[in-house]
Amino acid sequence: MIQQPEQFAPVAVINRSGVDESVHFGAVVCLDRDGSTMHSIGDSSVAIYPRSSLKPLQAVAMVEAGLRLAPEQLALVCASHNGEAIHLETVVQILKSAGLSESALRNTAGQSLDPASAATAVRQQRAPSPLQMNCSGKHAGMLATCVVNGWSTDDYLHSDHPLQTSITAVITRLTQKAPAAIGVDGCGAPAHVVGLVDLALAVRAIAIGDVQESGEQVYNAMTGHPYMVGGNARDVTAIMQGVSGLVAKDGAEGVYVAAMPDGRAVALKIADGSERSRCTVMLAALAMLGIDTSKLQAELKEYSFGHGHPVGEVRAIGFMK
């Protein structure tokens, strides 16, 4: 289960003023329409913490347990949101619908990821809070699910709580394997270890309709409201807006997963956990599958900077047909 260095291979290079400066290693799996592996780099079975890339699966479990929300609210349950006003207001709406207040949140306190929103919070002398933290939508959904079922809300983050055992059961069903381990995520919720290709297959199942109504609700919410999943200047939002039908979710420590309703899917992990190169590699992997990302290339290009100006860029490697 322990990751080994040999499970990863070069996936991206960044240059500076015409000279390659750094290399990112990772693992990538690209699934064809029938779910078979069309292309891979590194070991596609490597065991990883998908982190927030598992949120669509967690949301499926909540819907199956009786959570009923408007699509834009369900999209926020799947989100690692920016903490912009629309995100925070929607978290509060979810909590109010369950008869709860912001004080019910048990996730780690944080500041908004959106620089403008964070600056506003500082000017208003608002301290970091669970509401502002990027996982608060998921936690609001978890709490609302507990209320629907009459489960306790004080200990909903414990791995043996009925909510969390139901989430683990759904993750096991969709990945077709029991999690290799369960740790603690940055927000305080359980974090499951799954195989990279199993993550791709699970999100693919949601995209193609194999998870039935609960999966359809999650898929339609995310693809219909991509701004709620990320926000301003977030590549996960831009990718879903730019590729019709694509559902995508980023995760901490260099994880990304995406799937199309025709069955094509990608999952990747940057070995050192860096966010740099993650988007570039995802775009290359999607292009490898024949998905048109040409409109996104300029908008989402990752640069190196010198004296405040672009002097180089990140390029993906290992994707030549």
C-alpha positions in Angstrom: 0.0 0.0 0.0 2.9 2.4 0.7 3.7 4.5 -2.4 7.1 3.6 -3.9 9.1 6.1 -6.0 9.2 3.7 -8.9 5.4 3.9 -9.2 5.7 7.4 -10.6 7.2 8.8 -13.9 7.9 12.2 -15.3 4.7 14.0 -16.3 5.6 17.6 -16.6 8.6 20.0 -17.1 8.8 23.7 -16.3 11.3 25.9 -18.1 12.8 29.3 -17.4 14.1 31.5 -20.2 14.4 28.5 -22.5 16.1 26.2 -20.1 14.3 23.3 -18.3 14.4 24.0 -14.6 12.3 21.4 -12.8 10.5 18.0 -13.5 7.3 16.8 -11.8 6.7 13.1 -11.4 3.3 11.6 -11.2 0.9 8.8 -12.2 -1.9 9.2 -14.8 -4.5 6.9 -16.1 -6.7 7.7 -19.1 -9.8 5.5 -19.6 -11.4 4.9 -23.0 -15.2 4.9 -23.7 -15.5 1.3 -22.6 -13.6 1.8 -19.4 -10.4 0.2 -20.5 -7.1 1.9 -20.0 -6.2 3.7 -23.2 -3.0 5.3 -21.8 -1.1 5.5 -18.5 2.0 7.0 -17.0 3.5 5.4 -13.9 1.5 2.9 -12.0 -2.2 3.4 -12.5 -3.0 1.2 -9.4 -1.0 3.3 -7.0 -2.8 3.8 -3.7 -3.6 7.4 -3.0 -5.6 9.7 -0.8 -7.9 11.3 -3.4 -8.7 13.9 -0.8 -11.4 16.3 -2.2 -11.5 14.4 -5.4 -13.7 11.9 -3.5 -16.4 14.5 -2.8 -18.6 13.4 -5.7 -18.7 9.9 -4.2 -19.3 11.3 -0.7 -22.2 13.3 -2.1 -23.7 10.2 -3.8 -23.7 8.6 -0.4 -25.5 11.6 1.1 -28.2 11.6 -1.6 -28.7 7.9 -1.1 -29.1 8.5 2.6 -31.9 11.0 1.9 -30.3 14.4 1.4 -32.5 16.5 -0.8 -31.0 19.8 -2.0 -31.4 22.2 -5.0 -28.8 21.5 -7.7 -26.6 24.5 -6.9 -26.6 23.5 -3.2 -25.6 19.9 -4.0 -22.8 21.2 -6.3 -21.5 23.0 -3.2 -21.6 19.8 -1.2 -19.2 18.4 -3.9 -17.0 21.5 -3.8 -13.7 22.8 -2.6 -15.1 26.3 -2.9 -13.4 29.6 -3.0 -15.3 31.0 0.0 -16.8 33.8 -2.1 -20.1 35.4 -0.9 -22.2 33.1 -3.0 -20.5 30.0 -1.6 -20.8 31.1 2.0 -24.4 32.2 1.6 -25.3 28.8 0.1 -23.6 26.9 3.0 -25.8 28.9 5.4 -28.9 28.1 3.3 -28.1 24.3 3.5 -27.7 24.5 7.2 -30.9 26.5 7.7 -32.8 24.0 5.6 -31.8 21.4 8.3 -32.7 23.7 11.2 -29.0 24.3 11.9 -26.7 27.3 12.2 -23.1 27.9 11.3 -22.1 26.8 14.8 -23.0 23.2 13.9 -20.0 23.0 11.5 -17.2 20.9 12.9 -14.7 21.2 10.0 -11.3 23.0 10.5 -11.4 26.7 10.5 -9.9 28.4 7.4 -9.9 31.5 5.3 -11.4 32.0 1.8 -9.3 30.7 -1.0 -10.4 33.6 -3.2 -7.9 36.5 -2.5 -10.5 39.2 -2.8 -12.9 37.4 -0.4 -10.0 36.8 2.1 -9.0 40.4 2.0 -12.6 41.5 2.6 -12.7 39.2 5.7 -9.5 40.7 7.0 -10.8 44.3 6.5 -14.0 43.2 8.4 -11.8 41.7 11.1 -13.4 38.2 10.6 -11.2 35.5 11.9 -10.7 32.2 10.0 -13.8 30.1 10.5 -15.3 26.7 9.5 -17.7 28.5 7.3 -15.0 30.2 5.2 -13.0 26.9 4.9 -13.3 25.4 1.4 -14.9 22.1 2.6 -17.8 23.8 4.5 -20.3 22.9 1.8 -19.5 19.2 2.2 -19.8 19.5 5.9 -23.2 21.3 5.7 -24.4 18.4 3.5 -23.1 15.9 6.0 -25.0 17.7 8.8 -28.2 17.9 6.8 -28.0 14.2 6.0 -27.6 13.5 9.7 -30.7 15.5 10.5 -32.7 13.7 7.8 -31.8 10.4 9.4 -32.0 11.4 13.1 -28.3 10.8 13.5 -26.2 12.8 16.0 -24.5 15.9 14.7 -21.8 16.4 17.3 -19.8 13.4 16.3 -20.5 13.2 12.6 -16.8 13.2 11.7 -16.0 10.0 13.6 -15.3 7.1 11.2 -17.7 4.8 12.9 -20.6 7.3 12.8 -23.6 6.0 10.7 -23.0 8.8 8.2 -19.3 7.9 7.7 -19.9 4.2 7.5 -22.5 4.8 4.8 -20.0 7.0 2.9 -17.4 4.3 3.2 -19.8 1.7 1.9 -20.6 3.8 -1.2 -16.9 4.4 -1.8 -16.3 0.6 -1.6 -19.2 0.0 -4.0 -18.2 2.5 -6.6 -14.5 1.7 -6.6 -15.3 -2.0 -6.3 -12.7 -2.3 -3.5 -12.6 -1.6 0.2 -10.5 1.4 1.0 -6.9 0.3 1.8 -6.9 2.7 4.8 -8.9 5.5 6.3 -7.1 8.6 7.7 -8.2 12.1 8.6 -8.6 14.7 6.0 -7.5 18.4 6.4 -11.1 19.4 7.1 -11.4 16.7 9.8 -13.6 14.2 7.9 -12.4 10.6 7.2 -10.0 10.4 4.2 -10.1 7.1 2.2 -7.2 5.5 0.4 -8.1 4.1 -3.0 -6.3 3.1 -6.2 -5.8 5.8 -8.8 -7.6 3.8 -11.6 -10.4 2.9 -9.1 -11.0 6.6 -8.6 -11.2 7.1 -12.3 -13.7 4.2 -12.7 -15.9 5.4 -9.8 -16.3 9.0 -11.2 -16.7 7.5 -14.7 -19.6 5.4 -13.3 -21.2 8.6 -12.0 -20.8 10.4 -15.4 -22.2 7.6 -17.5 -25.3 7.0 -15.3 -24.3 3.7 -13.8 -25.0 5.1 -10.3 -28.6 5.7 -11.2 -30.6 8.6 -9.6 -28.1 9.5 -6.9 -25.2 9.7 -9.4 -27.4 11.6 -11.9 -28.2 14.2 -9.3 -24.5 14.7 -8.4 -23.4 14.8 -12.0 -26.1 17.2 -13.1 -25.4 19.5 -10.1 -21.7 19.7 -10.7 -21.9 20.1 -14.5 -24.8 22.5 -14.2 -23.2 24.7 -11.6 -19.4 24.5 -12.0 -18.9 27.9 -10.3 -20.2 26.4 -7.1 -17.6 23.6 -7.3 -14.7 26.1 -7.4 -15.2 29.7 -8.2 -13.4 32.6 -9.7 -10.0 31.8 -11.4 -10.3 28.1 -10.5 -9.3 25.7 -13.2 -11.8 23.0 -12.0 -14.6 25.5 -12.8 -13.0 26.6 -16.1 -12.5 23.0 -17.3 -16.1 22.1 -16.7 -17.3 25.3 -18.3 -15.1 24.8 -21.3 -15.8 21.1 -22.0 -19.5 20.3 -22.3 -20.5 17.4 -20.2 -17.3 17.0 -18.3 -17.5 16.5 -14.6 -14.2 17.2 -12.8 -12.9 17.5 -9.2 -9.6 18.6 -7.9 -8.1 17.3 -4.7 -5.3 18.4 -2.3 -1.8 17.0 -2.8 -1.9 17.1 -6.6 -4.9 14.9 -7.3 -7.4 15.5 -10.2 -10.2 13.3 -11.6 -12.5 14.0 -14.6 -15.0 12.0 -16.6 -17.3 12.4 -19.7 -20.8 10.9 -20.1 -19.4 8.8 -23.0 -17.2 6.9 -20.6 -13.8 8.6 -21.1 -12.1 9.5 -17.9 -8.8 10.6 -16.3 -7.3 10.4 -12.8 -3.9 11.7 -11.9 -1.7 12.2 -8.9 1.4 14.5 -8.9 3.9 12.6 -6.8 5.2 15.5 -4.6 1.7 16.8 -3.9 2.3 20.0 -5.9 -0.6 21.8 -7.5 1.7 23.2 -10.1 1.5 21.1 -13.3 -1.7 19.4 -12.1 -3.9 21.4 -14.5 -1.5 21.2 -17.4 -1.3 17.4 -17.0 -5.1 17.1 -16.8 -5.5 19.1 -20.1 -2.9 16.9 -21.8 -4.6 13.7 -20.6 -8.0 14.9 -21.8 -6.5 15.8 -25.2 -5.0 12.3 -25.3 -8.5 10.9 -25.1 -9.6 13.2 -28.0 -11.4 15.7 -25.9 -11.1 19.2 -27.2 -9.4 21.5 -24.7 -8.1 24.0 -27.2 -10.2 26.8 -25.9 -8.7 26.3 -22.4 -5.1 26.1 -23.3 -4.3 29.8 -23.2 -6.6 30.5 -20.2 -5.1 27.7 -18.0 -1.5 27.8 -19.1 0.9 27.6 -16.1 3.9 29.9 -16.2 7.2 30.5 -14.5 7.9 34.1 -13.7 10.9 36.3 -13.7 10.8 39.9 -12.3 7.0 39.6 -12.4 6.7 38.5 -16.0 6.2 35.1 -17.6 9.6 33.7 -18.7 8.7 30.1 -19.2 5.8 27.6 -18.9 4.9 24.2 -17.7 4.5 21.5 -20.4 3.2 18.0 -20.0 5.3 15.1 -21.1 4.5 11.4 -21.8 1.4 12.0 -23.8 2.6 11.5 -27.4 0.4 9.1 -29.4 
